[in-house]
Each structure stands twice: as structure tokens, then as C-alpha cells.
Amino acid sequence: MSSKRERQKWGWALYDWANSAFSTTVMAGFFPVFFKEYWNAGLDVTTSTFRLGMANSVASLVIVLMAPVLGAMADSMNRRKAMLFSFAFFGVLMTAGLYLVGRGDWLTAVFLYIGAVIGFSGSNIFYDSLLPFVSDEKDVDRTSALGFAVGYLGGGILLALNVLMTTYPSWFGIADAAAAVRLSFLLVAGWWLLFSIPLFLLVEEPAGETRPHGLTVIREGFGRVWHTLHEVRQLRHVWIFLIAYWLYIDGVDTIVRMAVDYGLSLGFERGSLIRALLITQFVGFPSALLFGRLGSRYGPRAGILLGLGIYILVTFRASRMTTADEFYFLAFMIGLAQGGVQALSRSLYARMIPAGRTAEFFGFYNMLGKFAAILGPVLMGWVGVVSGSPRVGILSLLVLFILGGILLMTVVPDREGARK
């Protein structure tokens, strides 16, 4: 591989290092804890869990409505990098705003969190769509896995620093743990912005033939969405894969967003849950690279199915766990599977879609992923409220992993097979 292509690949992967700070420290770690203990202080655990699930679902709904049109617009203008930066900068501003939210002000916290998730998820549409430009078909599995692996490492490093800040605030000249958590939101915003720069400097986006503007772009975007929807339905195995992905990624994303809240609902200490999250991050780094190699050797579908098998075991065991040590073990198992499932799903889809229309098709890919994330957190929260037990709520995720895996086994994982 040429040194220029190698630089582009690493510049692209470093955006995962950048925005994983948000998904790790904010989305999976400190926001659920702070939301329950600080912004919803005094409420019962099922109510705060339901509010968090609704916040995640509203953010996902906005992305569902926007993603396909945004992808089509970015392809027609060849402005994937510009669109990525716009959403990333919006997410950075919303994340930084969490620093200003006072105790008990859960509604403002939800508003800013929803905005930050929209920025994070929207930027990922265009980040994913750049994958075919920084890799060729023979190394797409490893390149996709590299992004997730680097993201786990970067997100884990910043999370470790933030954990130290909240555990020993006096070491950093901070008043208390609550002030340290609020400061961590500012650190995430700065980290996200700083490490986005390599992608914009190193990744080259091929120039397009036309660059429409204004209302023409919007009309063309909606027109291409309709055309893409029709074409996806003609690509039988692409359509089957997207339905399978919609099901199983619902379970994956729900566990990412709700695991810490679930542990708090069971009465585990905050420190134990954050340590478990660190285990997931640092196990996820080598595991994602390993899954990339497995995908290259045995095919991405086989690697995804292996990861789903691990998730089925984790979900069942999580409904019965009683100690922090069990939570640590499950965190280790999630770290083994999470990055592999995400990375190989992305590379499998990249193998199947038409060349030159990556943002458009990845818009649909992200739309289905976020549509799933509307249902998962609400389902888990609602079942927990109705049953009175969060253990019953998490068991509802089993059906998503099982049905998604069954459908995935019928998919032909290449462009030629996708048209049959």
C-alpha cells in the first residue's frame, strides 16, 4: 500500500479516536450516571431510566428522518467532509454545553444531550461513507476494524483520565466529583474537535462533476432517496442484510447506551460500573483488530455471527447477575464482540453497495441503525417499568440478536451476490 493511502487510512481512523470520546465518556459512561444521580436526584430508578431511554430515542428519530437525505445530498455535491465537520462541530458545542447544566435541571440536560447525539450520529454517516475512498476491497475489513480499534483506545484513554478526575478530584485541583464530571464534558468536546483535524487534512475526497446549490440540492437529495429506496429493494441481499442489521444493532446499541444505567438500577456502585466500561474499551482495542483479521480470512458474515453469539450469552447472563465481579466479566465479553460486530457490519455493507454512491447508501445504513435505537432503549425501559424489574427489560434484547443472526445467515456478502 502506498504511503499516501496509508496516511489517508490513518487520518480517517483518527476520527474514530476523536468522536469515541463522546460515545465512551458521555453516552455510555458519565451521562447516564450524572443523569440519574445529579439531574434526576431523588427520583425512582425506573423513571430516570425511562427518561434516558426517551432521550436516546428522540435523538435517533431525528437522525432517522435526516440520514438518507443528508447522504444523498453529500453524494450529489461531493461534500462528505464538509458535512462531517458541520455535524461534528454541532456535537462538540452541545457536549460542551452540558458543563453549564445545574443540579436537577434534567430537561436542559436532555436537550443538550439529544443535540450532541445528533451531531455524533450525523457525522458518522459521512465518516462511514469515506471508507471506500481510503481502502480497497481486499483490505476494507481491516481498515474498518482499524477505525473501531483506534476508537476504543482513544475513548478508553480519555475515559481513564476522566475517571481519575472524578475519583481523586483534589489531585487536579477540582472541588469535588460532580465538578469533575462536568469538566469531563468540556474535555470530551476539546478532544473530539482536536483529533478531527487529521481527517480533514489527510483524507482526499474525489472531485465531482457537478456541484448543485440551494433548493436544487434539497430536491435532488429527496429524489435520490426515493430512487435509492427503490434500488435497495431490487438488491435482494442488501435489503435482507439491512433488515438483519436493523435487528441486531438495536441490541448492540441499547447495551452500549443503557448498560451503566442498568447496573445502577441493580444497585451496583458507580465506580464499579465505570471500571467495567474501561475494561470494555481496552479489551475492544485488540479484539476489533482480531475480528478484522477474521473477517479477511473467513468473511465478515462469519465474524458478525460469532459476535452475536457472544451477545446472546451476555444478555442472558446479565439478567441473572448479582455481583460487580459478574459485571466485570460481562464487560470483558462485550469488549470481545462489540467492535467486531460494528466493524464487520460496516465492511460487509461496503462490499455490497454500488460504487460512487457511498454517502447515499450509508445514509440508509445509519438510518436503520438509528431507527433500531429508537425502539431498543424505550423497549428496555418500558418493559422494566411494566414488570417492575430491569432484569426482565434486558431479556427483551434476546429476540433482536437471534432474529438478526438468522436473517444474516441468508445474506450473500458481495456486490455480485447482492443483486441476485
N, C-alpha and C positions, 0 to 999 in steps of 0.2 A: 504494500500500500504506500502511496506517495506521502511525503512529509506534509504536503498541503492538505490532503484528505485526512491525514491523521490529526492535524491541528483543528480542522473543522469538526471532526468527530469529538474531540475533547472539549472544544468550545461549546458544542451542542450539549454534551453530557453535563457540563458545569452548570447549566441552567437547572438541572435536577438537584444539584448540590445547593443552588440558591433557593429554590422555592420549597424544597423539602424541609427547610427550617420552619416554614409555616405549617405544613401538614403534620410535622412531628411535635414541635413545641406548642403550637396554638391549637390546631384541630384535634390532635389525638391526646395531647398532654395537659397543658395548663388551663386552656379554656374550659373544658368540662369540669375540672376541679374547682376553678375560680367561680364558674357559673353556679355550681351547686352550693359552695361554701361561703361565697362573698356576695355575689349578685342575687342569689336566691336564699340568703341566710334565713333559717327558721322554718322553711317550707319542708313538707314531707318529700322523701326521695323520689316517689313515683311522679309527683307533679313537676319537679325540676327536670327529671328525665324526659317527660313528655314535652316540655318546653324546648329542651335541647334538640330532641328529635324533630320538632316542628321547624326550628330554625334551620337545621340541615336540609330539611325537605323543601322549604321555601327557596333557599339558595339554589338547590338542584333544579327546581321547577323553572327558575329564571334561565338557567343555562340550557335546559331542555328546549325552551322556546327560542333561544338565540342561536344555539350552536350550529345548526345546519345552514342558516342564512349567513352567519359570520364566515363559515368555512367557504361557502360558495363565493362570497364577496372577496375574500382574501385570494382565492384562486384566480378570479377574473382580473384582479388588479395586480397580482403578484406582489402582495404586500403582507406576507405572513409575518415577517419580523416586526414590521411596524405595528400590526395588530397585537402581536405577542407583547410588545413593550407597553402598549396602551393599557391592556388588561393588567399586566404585572404592576405597573405604576399605580393604578387604581387600587389594587390589592394591598400594595405597600402602604398607601395613605390610610386605608381603612384599618389595617393592622396597627399602625402607629396610633390611631385614634383610640384604641382600647386602653391605652395608658391613662387617658383622661376620665374614664368612667368611674363614678363613685360607688360606694357600697350600697347594695340594694337596688341599683338602677339597672335591672335586668333587661328592660325594654331597649334602652340605648345600646347595651352590650350586644343584644341580638341584632339590632340594626347594623352596627359596625361589623359584626361577625359575618352576617349574610353578605355584606358588601365585599369583605375580604375573601370569602369563599368564591364569590362570583369572579373576582379578579384572578384568583388562583386557578379555578377551573377553566375560565375563558382563555387564559394564557396557555394552558396545556393543550387546547385544541390546536393552536398554531405551532407549539413545540413539537407535538406528535407528528404534525404534517410535514415537518422539516426532516424527519428521519430518513426518507428515501433519498434526500439530497446529500446526506453526509455518509451514506453507506450504500453498498451494492447488495444484490440479493444473497450472495454467498456469506456475507458477514452481518446481515441485518439482525439475526438473533443475538449475536454477541454485542453489537452496538446498542441495541435496545436494552439489553441486560446491563451494559456498562452504565447507561444513564441511571437506571434504578439503583445499581450498586453504589455509584458515587453519591446519589441522593441519600441513601441510607447512612453512608459515612458522614457526609456533611451535616445532615439533620441530627445525627447522633452526637457529633462533636458539640454543636451549639446547645443541644438539649442538656448534655452533661455539664456545660458551663452554667446554664440556667438553673439546673438542679443544685449545683454548688452554691449559687447565689441565694436560692431560697432556703437551703439547709443551713448555711453559715453566712447570713447577711452581713454580720459585723466584719467579716474578712474583706468585704468590698465597700465598707463604709455606708451600708444601706440600713435604714431604720429597722425594718422587720421583714418577715417573709412575704407579707402582702405587697409591700413596696417593691420587693424583688420580682415578684410575679408581674406586676405592672411594668417594671423596667424591661422585663424579658420581651414584652410585646414590641418595645422600641428596638431592641437588639435584633429581633427577627426581621423587622421592616428594613433595617440597615443592611443586614446580611443578604436578604433577598435582592435588594437593589444593587449592592456592590457586585455580587457574583453573577448577576445577569449580564454584565458588561462583556465577558468573553464571547458569548454567543453573537452579540451584535457586531463585534469586531472581527471574528474569525469565520463565521458561517456565511457562505455566499448563497444568495437566492437567485436562481436563474431569471434573467430579464424576460418579461412577457412581450407579446406583440402589441397588445392594446392595453390602455390604462384608463378605463371609463371613470367618470366622477359623478358626484352628487346623486340625484334621484335615479340616474341611469344604473349606478352600481346597485342600489337597493332593488330596483325592478329586476335587474339581471340576477341578483342573488336569490330572490324568491323564485324566479323562473328556473334557475339551475337546481334549486331544492326539489321542485316538483319533478324535474327531469331525472334527478338522482334517485328520488324515491321510486320512480318507475323503473329505472335501470337496476337498482338494488333488488327489486322484486323479480327481475328477469335472471339475476345471478343467483341461482338457487342456493349454492353452498355459502355464499356471502350472507344471504338472508338467514339461513339456518344458524350460521355462526353468530350473527348479531343477536338473534333471539337467545341462544345459549349464553352468550356473553352478558346479555341483559340480566339473565337469571343469576349466574354465579357471581358476577361482580357486585351485584346487590349485597350478597352475603359478605364478600370481602370488604367492601366499603363500610358497611354497617359495623363490622367488627373494629375496623380502624377508628371510626368516629365515636363509637359507643362503649368500647372496652373499659376505659377508665371509669366512666360513669357507672357501668355495670359493677365493677369492683367496689366502688364507693357504696352502691346500693346494697351490696352483700356485707358491708361493714368493714372492709379492708382499709388499712391506713393509707393515707395519701402517699407517703414516702415509699411504701411497698409497691404501689401501682406505678409510680414514676420510674422506679428501678426496673420494674418489669418492662416498661416501654423502652428503656435503654437497652435491655437485653435483646428485644426485637430488632432494634436499629443495628446493633453491631453484629448480630447473627445474620441479619438480612444482607449486609455488605458482601461477604464471601458467597452466601447462598445464591444471590442473584447472578453472580458471575458463574457459579456452578450450573445453574439452570440454563444460562446462555449456552454453555458447552453441551449440556444435554440436548437442548433444542437443535443445535447444529448437527449433532450426531444421530439422534433418534427422531427428530422432528418436533416442532413446537407443541403440537397437539398432545403428544405423549407426556411432555413435561407439565403441561397445564393439568392434565388428568391426575398426575401424581400429586400436584399441589392441592387439587380439590379433595383428593382422598385424605390428605393431612387435615384440611379444614373440617371435613366431616367428623373426624375423630376429635379434633379440638372442640368443636361446638358441643358435641355430646358430653365430653368430659367437663366443659365449662359449666354446664347446667348442674353438675353434681359436686363441684369443688367446694372445699370448706377452709382451706388454709392458704396463706400467702405463698408457701413453697409450691403448691399446685399451680398458682397463678404464674409463678416464675417459669415453671416447666412449660405451661401453655404458651407463654410469651416466646420461649425458645422455639417451640414448634411453629408458631405463627411466623417468626422470623425466617424459618426454613422455607416456608411456602409462599409468603406474601409477594416478595419481589419477583419470584419466578413466575407466578401466575400473571402478574401485571405485565412483566416484560415480554413473556412469550405470547400473551394475547395480542399485544401491540405488534409484534413482529409477524405473527401469523396473519393478522389482518392486512399488514403492509404487503405481504406476499400475494394477497388475493385481489386487491383493488386495482382499477385502471391507473396506469402511469399518467402523470401530469394533472391529476385531479385530487391530489392528496388531501388538501385542506377541506375540500368539499366532502369527501368520503370520511375523513376523520371527524368532521363535524357530526355526521350521523353516528359514528362510533362513540364519541363523547356524549352525544345526546342520549343514547341508550344507556350508557353508564350512569349518567346523572339522573335519568328517569328512574332507573333502578334505585338510586339513592334517595329518591322521594319516598318510595314505598318502604324500604328496609327499616330506617330509624323509626318511622311512625308505627310500623307494624310491631317492632320490638317494644316500643313504649306503650302502645295501645294494649297489646296482649298482656304486658306487665301490669297495667292499671286494671284491666278486666279481671285477671286472675289473682291479682294481689301479690304476685311473685315475679321478680325479674328472671328467675330461673326458667320459668315457663316461656317468657318472652324470647329468650335467646334460642330456645329449641326450635322456634318457628323458622330459623335460618336454615335448618337442615334440608328442607324441601327445595330451597333455591340451589344449593350445591348439588344435590342429587339430580334434579331435573336438568340443570345446566350441563352437568357432565354427560348425561345420557344423550342429549342433543349434540354435544360436541363430538361424540364418537362417530357421528354420521357425516361429519364435515370432511371434504377433500381439500387439503391445505395448500393449494397453489392456484395461480390465475387460470390455468387451463381447466383444472377441475372445477373451479368456481363457476364456470359458465355452463356446466352440464346440468 
